[in-house]
Amino acid sequence: MAKSYSLVPLALFTIFFVHALARTPLDSRWYDAHATFYGDMQGGETMQGACGYGDLFQQGYGLETAALSTALFNEGYSCGACFEIKCVNDPRWCVKNVNSITVTATNFCPPNYNKPDGNWCNPPLKHFDLSMKMFTTIAIYQAGIVPVQYRRVPCIKSGGVRFELRGNPYFLMVLVYNVANAGDVLRVFIKGSNTDWAQMTRNWGQIWHTGINLVGQDLSFWVTTSDKKALEFVSVIPSNWQFGQTYQASRNF
């Protein structure tokens, strides 16, 4: 009689292995910083922001977000990066038995040079202005500000990279988001079905633009993330595309 082997243990091992691999830090070292919060428990005041993402709930970021100080924001290139953060060295205010949280950079915490003391977002300070929901996960609300440690971790996303089209025929702007792994985009090239590849210019946050009129053409993209990994998205947007629409690729980083 032939032996029968169950595939359940193998399947479970595969799930756990993939999950553990996805959570492997991009940089295993922990760095010192501080954290505060802004907005309310429903995410008020955290929507929109300096990365160009708009409604964070619609785009899949939700409340697991942070505004970065100048030292971390990197003039907007850090938008989309994911950070693991833990409250440290403050037993009075750190929530017990909470290891860490993971957030995506979606906004900028601006400096205030008229207030050099007590402004945690002034250079060269490394600071995270979290949503209230995320802050109160690791710290007591009344603390206001707590010391934290952070490290870069892979972004885990559902589905493919997304491209939202804005602008006009002579100034096409593309928001690139829902980017997995490194999360933050370093470089974008665009190609119409009747044109050659052209490098896009970062406009602000993760919005990239070109002055080439590509109306009526299929659009392809070549996207490079901060870890220098690159993917080509061929004809990800059909020729009948419209401004204000979002298109999702079938692959991700």
SULBELTA-V723668 format. One record per backbone hydrogen bond with DSSP energy under -1.0 kcal/mol. NH is the residue of the N-H (numbers start at 1). CO is the residue of the C=O. If there is no record, write none. Layout:
NH_CO + NH_CO
This chain:
11_7 + 12_8 + 13_9 + 14_10 + 15_11 + 16_12 + 17_13 + 18_14 + 19_15 + 20_16 + 21_17 + 22_18 + 23_19 + 24_21 + 26_152 + 27_152 + 31_150 + 33_148 + 34_126 + 35_146 + 36_128 + 38_130 + 43_40 + 46_43 + 48_54 + 51_106 + 52_49 + 59_55 + 60_57 + 61_56 + 62_56 + 64_61 + 65_63 + 66_104 + 67_129 + 68_107 + 69_127 + 70_121 + 72_69 + 73_69 + 74_70 + 76_73 + 77_74 + 78_73 + 79_76 + 80_105 + 81_78 + 83_103 + 84_151 + 85_101 + 86_149 + 88_147 + 93_90 + 94_90 + 95_138 + 101_85 + 103_83 + 104_64 + 105_81 + 106_66 + 107_66 + 109_68 + 115_112 + 122_119 + 125_122 + 128_34 + 129_67 + 130_36 + 131_65 + 135_131 + 136_132 + 139_135 + 140_93 + 143_140 + 144_141 + 145_143 + 146_35 + 148_33 + 149_86 + 150_31 + 151_84 + 153_82 + 155_181 + 161_251 + 162_177 + 163_247 + 164_175 + 165_245 + 166_173 + 168_171 + 171_168 + 172_210 + 173_166 + 174_208 + 175_164 + 176_206 + 177_162 + 181_155 + 183_180 + 186_224 + 187_224 + 189_222 + 190_198 + 191_220 + 193_218 + 195_192 + 198_190 + 200_188 + 201_209 + 203_207 + 204_207 + 206_51 + 207_204 + 208_174 + 209_201 + 210_172 + 217_214 + 219_237 + 220_191 + 221_233 + 222_189 + 223_231 + 224_187 + 225_229 + 226_184 + 228_225 + 231_223 + 233_221 + 237_219 + 241_238 + 244_165 + 245_242 + 247_163 + 249_161
